[in-house]
C-alpha cells in the first residue's frame, strides 16, 4: 500500500507523516484543513476490502465506526470522521501525543510492577465502558495502547478488528488468523464466538509481558503460537520477577485461563483485584457527579456501568395538523433510517412507543409494528442490551398467539440468541440456539435449511468459545457434510467451515 505524502483525504485531511503500519493498513499524522488541527488518519489496506465482499465490508466498517464513536471515555481515542474514498477506508482520530506501550516498555526495562498495575487498571476502566455497549475490542495489544505525557493511557483501534474479523474473513487464504496471534485468546483464533472474556485474555497477555518482558507464548509461526496458547500453561511471572506480589501473579494466571469461564467475570472484577495494589487514596461517596471521585479513585469504572441505560428522551416531533404525532414520528423515522441516522431514529422510536400504546392499545398492530422496528433498529445500532427485553416481549406475545413453532416467534428467538452472543453470554446463547435448531430442521414446522445451517455454525463457534473443542469439531464436521451435499463444496459457508476445521485439525495434530 503506497500513499503519497501530501495526499488530501475526503477533501480536508492532508497526510503528513506515516507513524504506523501493520496488517490492517497505515496510520498517518495529518492536518485537518477545515479546523486547522493535527489528527491521525488510518487507511485500511485496499487488498483487504477489494473483491465481492467490498461493499459489505465498507458497510460494516462505517457501522462499527458509528457505534464506537458513541462510547464516551477519556481512555479511548476520539473518533472524528470515517468513510471511504476509492478503494480505501479511512478513519480520522484524535492525535495522541505520547508513545505506544510497546515502545514505552522497551525504554523502561524492567518495567516497574507498579506501572504495570496502573496501566492494567486504566485498561480495565476502558474495557468496562466498551463491554457495556457491548463492544469487544478483539485486538488489545501494546501497539494499540498509547501512554500520554501525563501518564494516562489511551486505547486505539476500537471496533476496527471486528470489521476485519468477520465470520467469513476470520482466516486468511493462508489459513492464518487475522489479528495478533501472540495476544489472541484461543477461542478467537479457533473461530469461536468472542466476548468480553476474549479481551480479558489479551489483557492477561499484555500484563504478563509488562511484568516479565516477554509474551507468555511465542513461536516462529502463528500455528505454533496458537498451539502453545491452547495447550501450554504460562510461566508464573514470579519465577522471572520474584518481587511481583503474589496476588498480581494469581490474577495474571486467571486472566490467561484456557477456558473463558475460568477467567474473571468482568473488567470491573479485574479492576477490583488491582485496586488493592494501587496507592490507597480513600473511597468515593458513590454519589453521581462527585468532583472528588477522580482523585479518590483514579480511572475506576462505575460499578453499575453494565446496567442497561435508560433511553434518552427524543426531541419532540412537531405535530402536523390533522395527523397524530405517531404518524409524524413514523415518517420521521423512515426519513432518518433512509439517511443512515440510526441513533436518532432509535431515540424517536423509544419516545413514541408509550404514546402509541396510549392511543392505540398495547396489543394493537400499530404498537406491535413499532416495537418490532424499535428492536430491529436497536440491534442495527449495536444496542443489544436494550434490544433484548424488547425481543423477549415480542417472542412471548407472538408464541402465546400463534404457538412456539410460529416462524415469526422463532425469528425473535433467533435475534435473542444473537443479542446474548454479542453481550458475551456464550452459554445462554448456546442454549437458545440449541432450543431453536429442532424447529428449523423440522420441515413440517418451519424447516429452513439455510437458517438451520447458520444456527449449527453458530453452535460450533460457541462451543469453541466455551472450550469444548471435540464437540465443536463434531458439530462443524457434520455441518460441512450437509452444506456440501446441499450446495456443493464451493459454497461460502462450506469454505469457511472447512478452513476452521483445517485450522482446528492442525492444532489438534
ZAMARGU-4260 file (C-alpha; in steps of 0.2 Angstrom, whole numbers, plus 5000, padded with zeros to 4 digits):
<rodrens>
0) 5000/5000/5000 | 5009/5016/4994 | 5002/5033/4999 | 5010/5049/4995 | 5014/5062/5007
5) 5003/5077/5004 | 4988/5067/4998 | 4971/5075/5004 | 4958/5063/5010 | 4940/5067/5010
10) 4944/5084/5004 | 4951/5090/5021 | 4964/5079/5029 | 4981/5082/5022 | 4993/5067/5025
15) 5010/5072/5033 | 5020/5058/5041 | 5017/5039/5042 | 5018/5034/5060 | 5012/5016/5060
20) 5010/5001/5048 | 5003/4984/5050 | 4992/4970/5043 | 4977/4981/5043 | 4984/4997/5034
25) 4994/5013/5038 | 4992/5027/5051 | 4997/5044/5047 | 4998/5061/5055 | 4988/5073/5045
30) 4981/5091/5046 | 4963/5094/5046 | 4962/5109/5034 | 4945/5114/5039 | 4948/5115/5058
35) 4967/5118/5057 | 4972/5104/5069 | 4983/5089/5069 | 4974/5072/5068 | 4978/5054/5065
40) 4972/5045/5049 | 4971/5027/5047 | 4969/5020/5030 | 4964/5002/5028 | 4973/4991/5015
45) 4964/4990/4998 | 4968/4972/4996 | 4958/4969/5012 | 4942/4977/5005 | 4943/4973/4987
50) 4933/4959/4979 | 4915/4953/4980 | 4914/4957/4999 | 4920/4975/4997 | 4903/4984/4999
55) 4898/4973/5014 | 4915/4977/5022 | 4913/4995/5019 | 4895/4995/5027 | 4902/4985/5042
60) 4916/4997/5044 | 4905/5013/5044 | 4893/5005/5056 | 4907/5000/5068 | 4915/5017/5067
65) 4897/5025/5071 | 4894/5013/5086 | 4912/5016/5093 | 4911/5034/5091 | 4897/5034/5104
70) 4907/5027/5118 | 4912/5041/5129 | 4928/5038/5140 | 4944/5048/5142 | 4954/5032/5140
75) 4948/5030/5122 | 4954/5039/5107 | 4941/5051/5100 | 4934/5047/5083 | 4932/5062/5072
80) 4927/5055/5055 | 4926/5040/5044 | 4922/5035/5027 | 4928/5028/5010 | 4937/5035/4996
85) 4941/5025/4981 | 4946/5008/4987 | 4952/5015/5004 | 4943/5015/5020 | 4948/5029/5031
90) 4946/5033/5050 | 4951/5050/5057 | 4955/5050/5075 | 4962/5062/5089 | 4981/5063/5088
95) 4988/5057/5104 | 5005/5064/5109 | 5015/5050/5118 | 5022/5033/5115 | 5014/5017/5112
100) 5015/5004/5126 | 5027/4993/5116 | 5040/5007/5115 | 5037/5013/5132 | 5040/4995/5139
105) 5056/4994/5128 | 5063/5011/5136 | 5059/5005/5154 | 5065/4988/5155 | 5062/4981/5168
110) 5045/4989/5169 | 5041/4993/5187 | 5027/4982/5193 | 5018/4997/5200 | 5017/5004/5182
115) 5010/4988/5176 | 4996/4988/5188 | 4992/5006/5184 | 4992/5003/5166 | 4981/4987/5168
120) 4969/4997/5180 | 4966/5011/5167 | 4964/4997/5153 | 4950/4989/5164 | 4941/5006/5165
125) 4941/5007/5146 | 4936/4989/5144 | 4922/4991/5157 | 4915/5005/5147 | 4916/4997/5130
130) 4910/4980/5136 | 4894/4989/5142 | 4889/4994/5125 | 4893/4980/5121 | 4909/4981/5110
135) 4923/4968/5110 | 4940/4976/5105 | 4947/4960/5098 | 4965/4967/5096 | 4971/4973/5113
140) 4990/4974/5112 | 5004/4986/5117 | 5004/4994/5099 | 4986/4998/5102 | 4989/5007/5118
145) 4997/5024/5119 | 5005/5031/5135 | 5002/5050/5135 | 5013/5063/5143 | 5003/5064/5159
150) 5005/5045/5162 | 4987/5041/5156 | 4984/5028/5143 | 4973/5029/5128 | 4966/5014/5118
155) 4966/5014/5099 | 4958/5004/5085 | 4942/5000/5095 | 4930/4992/5083 | 4941/4990/5068
160) 4947/4972/5071 | 4929/4967/5072 | 4926/4973/5054 | 4941/4963/5048 | 4937/4948/5059
165) 4920/4943/5051 | 4913/4926/5051 | 4919/4924/5033 | 4936/4933/5034 | 4942/4926/5051
170) 4956/4916/5042 | 4966/4922/5028 | 4969/4912/5012 | 4985/4905/5020 | 4975/4899/5035
175) 4982/4911/5047 | 4971/4920/5059 | 4968/4939/5056 | 4975/4949/5071 | 4990/4947/5083
180) 4992/4928/5087 | 5003/4932/5102 | 4988/4941/5111 | 4974/4931/5104 | 4963/4921/5115
185) 4961/4903/5110 | 4943/4904/5106 | 4946/4919/5095 | 4959/4911/5085 | 4949/4895/5083
190) 4935/4904/5075 | 4924/4903/5091 | 4912/4917/5097 | 4921/4931/5105 | 4915/4941/5120
195) 4922/4952/5135 | 4931/4936/5141 | 4942/4937/5124 | 4948/4955/5129 | 4952/4949/5146
200) 4963/4936/5140 | 4973/4948/5129 | 4974/4959/5145 | 4982/4945/5153 | 4995/4943/5139
205) 4999/4961/5140 | 5000/4961/5159 | 5012/4946/5158 | 5023/4955/5145 | 5024/4971/5156
210) 5029/4961/5171 | 5041/4948/5163 | 5047/4957/5147 | 5040/4944/5136 | 5024/4937/5130
215) 5019/4921/5138 | 5018/4911/5122 | 5030/4915/5107 | 5034/4905/5092 | 5040/4906/5074
220) 5023/4903/5066 | 5005/4908/5070 | 5001/4889/5071 | 5015/4886/5084 | 5009/4901/5095
225) 4991/4895/5094 | 4996/4878/5099 | 5005/4885/5115 | 4990/4896/5119 | 4979/4880/5119
230) 4990/4868/5127 | 5004/4875/5137 | 5002/4883/5154 | 5010/4901/5156 | 5026/4903/5166
235) 5021/4911/5183 | 5028/4929/5182 | 5036/4927/5200 | 5048/4914/5193 | 5055/4928/5182
240) 5052/4943/5194 | 5051/4937/5212 | 5047/4955/5218 | 5030/4954/5209 | 5016/4952/5223
245) 5008/4935/5224 | 4990/4942/5221 | 4996/4950/5205 | 5004/4934/5198 | 4987/4925/5203
250) 4977/4937/5193 | 4988/4935/5178 | 4986/4917/5178 | 4967/4918/5180 | 4966/4930/5165
255) 4976/4918/5155 | 4964/4903/5159 | 4961/4892/5143 | 4943/4891/5147 | 4934/4908/5146
260) 4923/4903/5161 | 4938/4901/5172 | 4943/4919/5169 | 4937/4934/5179 | 4919/4938/5176
265) 4922/4956/5170 | 4934/4970/5168 | 4926/4978/5184 | 4931/4962/5194 | 4949/4963/5187
270) 4950/4982/5192 | 4944/4977/5210 | 4958/4964/5211 | 4970/4978/5205 | 4964/4991/5217
275) 4972/4985/5232 | 4989/4986/5223 | 4986/5004/5218 | 4990/5019/5230 | 4977/5020/5244
280) 4968/5036/5242 | 4951/5033/5250 | 4934/5028/5243 | 4922/5040/5235 | 4904/5043/5242
285) 4896/5034/5227 | 4885/5050/5223 | 4884/5054/5204 | 4894/5069/5198 | 4906/5068/5214
290) 4920/5080/5209 | 4932/5071/5222 | 4930/5054/5213 | 4944/5056/5201 | 4956/5060/5215
295) 4950/5047/5227 | 4949/5033/5214 | 4958/5037/5198 | 4951/5029/5182 | 4939/5017/5192
300) 4925/5011/5181 | 4907/5014/5188 | 4901/4998/5196 | 4884/4999/5188 | 4891/5003/5171
305) 4885/4987/5164 | 4867/4991/5168 | 4855/4995/5154 | 4855/5014/5152 | 4838/5022/5152
310) 4833/5028/5134 | 4836/5047/5132 | 4820/5056/5128 | 4820/5061/5109 | 4817/5078/5103
315) 4799/5082/5101 | 4792/5078/5084 | 4782/5093/5078 | 4764/5089/5076 | 4756/5090/5059
320) 4738/5097/5058 | 4725/5084/5056 | 4738/5069/5059 | 4743/5061/5076 | 4761/5063/5082
325) 4763/5044/5080 | 4761/5045/5061 | 4773/5060/5061 | 4786/5051/5071 | 4785/5036/5059
330) 4788/5047/5044 | 4802/5055/5053 | 4810/5038/5057 | 4808/5032/5039 | 4817/5048/5034
335) 4831/5046/5047 | 4834/5027/5043 | 4835/5031/5024 | 4849/5044/5028 | 4858/5031/5039
340) 4854/5042/5055 | 4850/5026/5066 | 4854/5034/5083 | 4841/5047/5081 | 4828/5035/5074
345) 4831/5024/5090 | 4828/5039/5101 | 4812/5044/5092 | 4805/5026/5092 | 4808/5024/5110
350) 4799/5040/5114 | 4784/5037/5103 | 4781/5019/5109 | 4772/5024/5125 | 4762/5037/5116
355) 4756/5024/5103 | 4751/5012/5117 | 4740/5026/5125 | 4732/5030/5108 | 4730/5013/5100
360) 4732/5000/5114 | 4747/4989/5119 | 4742/4974/5109 | 4737/4984/5093 | 4745/4981/5076
365) 4752/4999/5077 | 4762/4996/5093 | 4767/4979/5088 | 4775/4985/5072 | 4783/5000/5081
370) 4790/4988/5094 | 4797/4977/5080 | 4805/4992/5071 | 4812/4998/5088 | 4820/4981/5092
375) 4827/4979/5074 | 4834/4997/5075 | 4842/4994/5092 | 4851/4979/5085 | 4857/4988/5070
380) 4863/5002/5081 | 4873/4989/5092 | 4862/4992/5107 | 4860/4973/5111 | 4857/4976/5129
385) 4842/4987/5126 | 4835/4976/5111 | 4835/4960/5122 | 4820/4964/5133 | 4810/4971/5118
390) 4813/4955/5108 | 4809/4944/5123 | 4792/4953/5124 | 4789/4951/5106 | 4793/4932/5106
395) 4782/4929/5121 | 4767/4938/5114 | 4769/4930/5097 | 4771/4912/5104 | 4756/4915/5115
400) 4745/4919/5100 | 4752/4908/5086 | 4762/4894/5095 | 4780/4891/5099 | 4783/4885/5081
405) 4777/4901/5073 | 4791/4907/5061 | 4790/4925/5067 | 4791/4919/5085 | 4806/4909/5080
410) 4814/4924/5072 | 4813/4934/5088 | 4821/4920/5097 | 4835/4919/5084 | 4838/4938/5087
415) 4838/4935/5106 | 4851/4922/5104 | 4861/4934/5093 | 4860/4948/5107 | 4866/4935/5120
420) 4881/4931/5109 | 4885/4949/5106 | 4883/4953/5125 | 4897/4939/5129 | 4885/4926/5136
425) 4890/4911/5126 | 4882/4898/5137 | 4865/4907/5137 | 4867/4910/5118 | 4871/4891/5115
430) 4856/4886/5125 | 4845/4897/5114 | 4852/4891/5098 | 4850/4873/5103 | 4832/4876/5108
435) 4829/4884/5091 | 4838/4871/5080 | 4824/4857/5080 | 4811/4869/5073 | 4822/4875/5059
440) 4827/4857/5055 | 4808/4851/5055 | 4802/4853/5038 | 4784/4851/5044 | 4785/4866/5056
445) 4797/4879/5050 | 4810/4870/5041 | 4823/4881/5034 | 4840/4873/5028 | 4849/4890/5027
450) 4844/4895/5045 | 4847/4878/5052 | 4865/4878/5044 | 4868/4896/5051 | 4862/4890/5069
455) 4873/4875/5068 | 4888/4885/5063 | 4885/4897/5077 | 4883/4882/5089 | 4900/4876/5083
460) 4908/4893/5086 | 4900/4895/5103 | 4907/4878/5108 | 4924/4883/5103 | 4922/4899/5114
465) 4917/4888/5129 | 4932/4877/5126 | 4923/4861/5121 | 4934/4858/5105 | 4929/4840/5102
470) 4910/4844/5102 | 4914/4859/5091 | 4924/4848/5079 | 4910/4836/5078 | 4896/4849/5075
475) 4906/4858/5062 | 4911/4842/5053 | 4893/4836/5052 | 4888/4854/5046 | 4901/4853/5032
480) 4895/4837/5025 | 4877/4843/5025 | 4881/4860/5017 | 4892/4852/5003 | 4878/4839/5000
485) 4865/4853/4998 | 4876/4867/4990 | 4892/4859/4984 | 4910/4861/4990 | 4911/4879/4983
490) 4898/4887/4994 | 4905/4901/5005 | 4899/4893/5021 | 4907/4876/5016 | 4923/4885/5013
495) 4923/4895/5029 | 4918/4879/5040 | 4932/4869/5030 | 4945/4882/5035 | 4940/4882/5053
500) 4941/4863/5053 | 4958/4863/5045 | 4964/4875/5057 | 4957/4865/5072 | 4964/4849/5065
505) 4981/4856/5063 | 4981/4862/5081 | 4974/4845/5087 | 4988/4836/5077
</rodrens>
